[in-house]
Amino acid sequence: MTMGLLALALSLSSCAVTAKFPMTRFETPEATGTGERVFAEGLLGYQGRNEVEFTPDYNLRAPTVTNPSVEKPSHRLMGQGYVGLLDWFDIGLTLPNSRLGLKAQLIGEPRLRAEQGNFSAALNGGIAYSREEASSRAFSNTTQAFKLTEWQMDAGLALGYRFSKNVLLYTGPFILWDFVKINYQQNTALTGTELNGTIRSVGFNLGTHITLDRVFFRMEGAGTKTKIGNVNIGQALTV
């Protein structure tokens, strides 16, 4: 009996249906710059993210896109790489959410040539896709299952100033849309319910980029206003 209760408890744990999207972005206003060759940069980071919970437990409560909850910001490990295709234009990939990103520098020198006093500005944007699904048998005659699909689109403006050759301070607004589709079944033998919703997150960030020879470090804080359905919540995060 004890082992059976333990198995049931484990089957009911970590059963939330949650959308996750970036809060800190680590997008600077300087393109990598190509010089006379293709130049690339890579970043490993501890990224802050927003979480919208549609149900704390899909075994006990059906998901809702009308009255979900916005949870406290969390973090995840992430990797980001950019390649300079032109002196002012980069293309990049961010993992684990498979975001394809673009950056177009509007004014200022790219990072390879930036000196003290360089003022820079760039537009950036990206698109990402993620999918999560799970099922569980909470009781002998009932099976619950869900599939969460997310398409995310984001855009931002980054402004920066180099206080020295090695220290860049940057800031700017951004917006993200998360197009969510949830397929939910209370019994896998029956037709499921499909829910669709759009999360809009508008934010502002402040960060610093410090270069030490061929290695660089970035620290960033951000504040966002997240809206979906009847929910409209502001949050701040420092990394």
C-alpha positions, 0 to 999 in steps of 0.5 A: 500500500505504501509503495502504491501511494508513493507511485501515485504521488510521483505520477501526480508531481510536476504536472503543471502546464507552463509556457516559458519565455525569456526575460533577460535577452543579452542582446547588445547594440553592436554587431560582431563585425566581419573585418576581412573574414567571417567572425563569430561569438558565443555565449553561455548564460544563466537566463531569467525567464517568465513562466505562465502557468495554465494549470498547476496540475493537469490531472486535477484541473483543465488548463485555461488561457483566460485566467492563468497565473504568472509565476515568479521569474525563474532561470535556465542555462542557455547558449547563444551564438552569433555570426557576422554575415556583414559588418553591420548584420548578424545571424544567431541561434539560441538554445535550448528554445531553438530561437533563430535571431537577427541583428542589424546595427544602425549606427556606431562601430561594430564590436571588433572596431568599437573604441571608447565613446562609441555610441551604437544602436541596433534592431534585433528580433527572432522566432522560436518554436517549442513543444511539450507533451505528457500523459498520466493515469491518475486513477484506474479508469481515467487518463489525462494528457496534454500537448503544449505548442509555442511559437514565439516572436520577439523584437527589440531596440538596443542602445549602448555607449562604451565608457572604455574600450572594454566596458559597454553599457546597453539598454532598450525596450523589447516585446515578445509574443508567445502564440500558445496552443494546448490540446488537452484530454481528460480521457485519451479515448475521447476527443480532446479540447483545444485552447489557443491564446497569445501571451504578450510581454513588453519589457525594458532591460539594462546590461553591461558587456565587459571584454577581457582579451578574447573573453567577454562577460554580460550581466543584465536586469530586466522588467516586463509586463506580461498579458494574456486573457484577464492577466496583466502583471509586471515583474522585475529581475536582476541577473 
